């Protein structure tokens, strides 16, 4: 009869467990060596625009060739200035003498011809001076004629003293006649200075005095302008800008009151001597439009853009 060892099953189970553990350990070493337990790299999520739905597939941006770079625009070297519309010619007329206005022949808006009488001061005193001087010329003329007659009537046997006397009388009479004529000329000139006449044909823009009022010599009483043509005159071209401009340069002009009107023109003249304004020196540059526009009015404001030719 065979006797069994009661501890044998426990020994067998221990051996099997050991074998299994060694096998597991060997498999684990193999897997670790193969990188089976390395962490997987993160999967990039598709980037979608705010308007894309979550389920929409990512859009691949096409690769395009770069577009050619646009050429640089030319630099604008124009001189830009403010301007005002003025007539081709204008004048502020004043009396050359002080006096009371006796006659006024025009009003604002009147059309005047060249040399037309526009205003006259009281001429009573000046007319009296002319009359008195004319009478003096008449008396001096008669005295000269008498002296000439005396010279002609000197007898052949007259002494040298008598001849010298009548000749001296003639010379004195002639001198007095010259003086009388000069006085008459001065009186007539003074009489003319009581009148104000139009220096050229044009439109009366302003009359600042009335009949019966006292006019002061040198003070403007009438303004006249030739509105058959216009100029646009700048008001703020600085000394740094005016040196870039020349007569004949082309210009473009626009107007505040007429936004649809844009005209081309040419620099007609440049002020020789600048004027001081706000601590700086400015020069008036006059632009002559290529065409006449009846829409323009004296004093309208404008924007001038002059293109230097140099």
LINTA-V378075 format. One record per residue. RES is the residue in one letter. SS is DSSP state (helix for helix, strand for strand, loop for the rest). BURIAL is b if it has 24 or more other ideal C-beta (glycine too) atoms within 12 Angstrom, else e. Layout:
res={RES	RES}
ss={SS	SS}
burial={BURIAL	BURIAL}
//
This chain:
res={X	X	X	X	X	X	X	X	X	X	X	X	X	X	X	X	X	X	X	X	X	X	X	X	X	X	X	X	X	X	X	X	X	X	X	X	X	X	X	X	X	X	X	X	X	X	X	X	X	X	X	X	X	X	X	X	X	X	X	X	X	X	X	X	X	X	X	X	X	X	X	X	X	X	X	X	X	X	X	X	X	X	X	X	X	X	X	X	X	X	X	X	X	X	X	X	X	X	X	X	X	X	X	X	X	X	X	X	X	X	X	X	X	X	X	X	X	X	X	X	X	X	X	X	X	X	X	X	X	X	X	X	X	X	X	X	X	X	X	X	X	X	X	X	X	X	X	X	X	X	X	X	X	X	X	X	X	X	X	X	X	X	X	X	X	X	X	X	X	X	X	X	X	X	X	X	X	X	X	X	X	X	X	X	X	X	X	X	X	X	X	X	X	X	X	X	X	X	X	X	X	X	X	X	X	X	X	X	X	X	X	X	X	X	X	X	X	X	X	X	X	X	X	X	X	X	X	X	X	X	X	X	X	X	X	X	X	X	X	X	X	X	X	X	X	X	X	X	X	X	X	X	X	X	X	X	X	X	X	X	X	X	X	X	X	X	X	X	X	X	X	X	X	X	X	X	X	X	X	X	X	X	X	X	X	X	X	X	X	X	X	X	X	X	X	X	X	X	X	X	X	X	X	X	X	X	X	X	X	X}
ss={loop	loop	loop	loop	loop	loop	loop	helix	helix	helix	helix	helix	helix	helix	helix	helix	helix	helix	helix	helix	helix	helix	helix	helix	helix	helix	helix	helix	helix	helix	helix	helix	helix	loop	loop	loop	loop	loop	loop	loop	loop	loop	loop	loop	loop	loop	loop	loop	loop	loop	loop	loop	loop	loop	loop	loop	loop	loop	loop	loop	loop	loop	loop	loop	loop	loop	loop	loop	loop	loop	loop	loop	loop	loop	loop	loop	loop	loop	strand	strand	strand	strand	strand	strand	strand	strand	strand	strand	strand	strand	strand	strand	strand	strand	loop	loop	loop	loop	strand	strand	strand	strand	strand	strand	loop	loop	loop	loop	loop	loop	strand	strand	loop	loop	loop	loop	strand	strand	strand	strand	strand	loop	loop	helix	helix	helix	helix	helix	helix	helix	helix	helix	helix	helix	helix	helix	helix	helix	helix	helix	helix	helix	helix	helix	helix	helix	helix	helix	helix	helix	helix	helix	loop	loop	loop	loop	loop	loop	loop	helix	helix	helix	helix	helix	helix	helix	helix	helix	helix	helix	helix	helix	helix	helix	helix	helix	helix	helix	helix	helix	helix	helix	helix	helix	helix	helix	helix	helix	helix	helix	helix	helix	loop	loop	strand	strand	strand	loop	loop	loop	loop	strand	strand	strand	strand	strand	strand	loop	loop	loop	loop	loop	loop	strand	strand	loop	loop	loop	loop	strand	strand	strand	strand	strand	strand	strand	strand	strand	strand	strand	strand	strand	strand	strand	loop	loop	strand	strand	helix	helix	helix	helix	loop	loop	loop	loop	loop	loop	loop	strand	strand	strand	strand	strand	strand	loop	loop	loop	loop	loop	loop	strand	strand	strand	strand	strand	strand	strand	strand	strand	loop	loop	loop	loop	strand	strand	strand	loop	loop	strand	strand	strand	strand	loop	strand	strand	strand	strand	strand	loop	loop	loop	loop	loop	loop	loop	loop	loop	loop	loop	strand	strand	strand	strand	strand	strand	strand	loop	loop	loop}
burial={e	e	e	e	e	e	e	e	e	e	e	e	e	e	e	e	e	e	e	e	e	e	e	e	e	e	e	e	e	e	e	e	e	e	e	e	e	e	e	e	e	e	e	e	e	e	e	e	e	e	e	e	e	e	e	e	e	e	e	e	e	e	e	e	e	e	e	e	e	e	e	e	e	e	e	e	e	e	b	b	b	b	b	b	b	b	b	b	b	b	b	e	b	b	b	b	b	e	b	b	b	b	e	b	e	b	e	e	e	b	e	b	e	e	e	e	e	b	b	b	b	b	b	e	e	b	e	e	b	b	e	e	b	e	e	b	b	e	e	b	e	e	b	b	e	e	b	e	e	e	b	e	e	e	e	e	e	e	e	e	e	e	e	e	e	b	e	e	e	b	e	e	b	e	e	b	b	e	e	b	e	e	b	b	e	e	b	b	e	b	b	e	b	b	b	b	b	b	e	e	e	b	b	b	b	b	b	b	b	e	e	e	e	e	b	e	e	e	e	e	b	b	b	b	b	b	b	e	b	b	b	b	b	b	b	b	b	b	e	e	b	b	e	e	b	e	e	e	b	b	b	b	b	b	b	e	e	e	e	e	b	e	b	e	b	b	b	b	b	b	e	e	e	e	e	e	e	e	e	e	e	b	b	b	b	b	b	b	b	e	e	e	b	e	e	b	e	b	b	b	b	b	b	b	b	b	b	b	e	e}
//
